[in-house]
Amino acid sequence: MLSRTADHLFWMSRYTERAENTARMLDVNYQTSLLPQSDAVALVGWQGLLSISELAPVYKAKHGEINVRSVMDFMVKDESNPSSIVSCLNAARENARAVRGTLTTEVWETQNQTWLEVRRMIKAGEFERDPAQFFEWVKFRSHLSRGVTLGTMLMDEALYFMRLGTFLERADNTARLVDVKFHAVQSDFYGAASEKDQEYDFYHWSAILRSVSGFEVYRKVYRDVIRPERVAELLILRPDMPRSLHASLNEVVKNLALVASDHSGETHRRAGKLCAELKYGRIDEILATGLHAYLTQFLDRVNDLGMHISHDFLVPSAA
């Protein structure tokens, strides 16, 4: 496959997944902001979202003080922000258009219709009227895109590069979500908490789990009250949780093997090593050494892995 074609397929899927994950992060912040809390505590969540998305300097240069409406607008419909939902869906559609002949009609029409519909919704003010419903729509369109891709695309390199982009992006975004939300919680994991704190924590962790479609999964796996360390274990180490770091890296390793070339051995080794650490890791060891430090290092390694994939497969070789 031409590296240029692989590049468009890889980034089409990454941008679609990024739009969904941005919607998920905004949704959990929006839901937790509705809980009884001080303005200062609510502000921490929005600051954290901008920081973990590495957009705080850009936001402050444009909007100055942080407030909920400005952050939401910046992350949803600001086309000057390359990570906004509208920008991601536009980039996904443009990458799809560049390789229109490689995609099935259903995949292309799904991408194109998503872009046309989001423009209509933004213009009609549907996002402002019901942010939660808008975020659900973004997630649904991403699910639809993946389903149509798996249901209609030939199982060849084109599909493997699309899957590679999806799961690399998912690993990155899940790590960012876990980091920002655990960082925002003020109560100690194991310390005594008042009844009011415990009630707040329940709704806080419930919102986080729901944002990754993990609330019912948590109940099925642990059959217990929601505990922060178990939420972390579910979203980091469980291989059977679809949006966990471990499950995402399993898919990255599998799809890398399917597109392997003579010069991609080092990339596959790095992905395999990171996946093995998740397979044999223990949540108590991760928490003991520091969750924030662990996730920061994980994000650095995922970024490094992305650069190696780009170098091996996506950058056109010099003639």
Secondary structure, 3 states (H helix, E strand, C coil): CCHHHHHHHHHHHHHHHHHHHHHHHHHHHHHHHCCCCCHHHHHHHHHHHHHHCCCHHHHHHHHCCCCHHHHHHHHHCCCCCCCCHHHHHHHHHHHHHHCCCCCCHHHHHHHHHHHHHHHHHHHHCHHHHCHHHHHHHHHHHHHHHHHHHHHHCCCCHHHHHHHHHHHHHHHHHHHHHHHHHHHHCCCCCCCCCCHHHHHHHHHHHHHHHHHCCCHHHHHHHHCCCCCHHHHHHHHHCCCCCCCCHHHHHHHHHHHHHHCCCCCCHHHHHHHHHHHHHHHHCCHHHHHHHCHHHHHHHHHHHHHHHHHHHHHHHHCCCCC
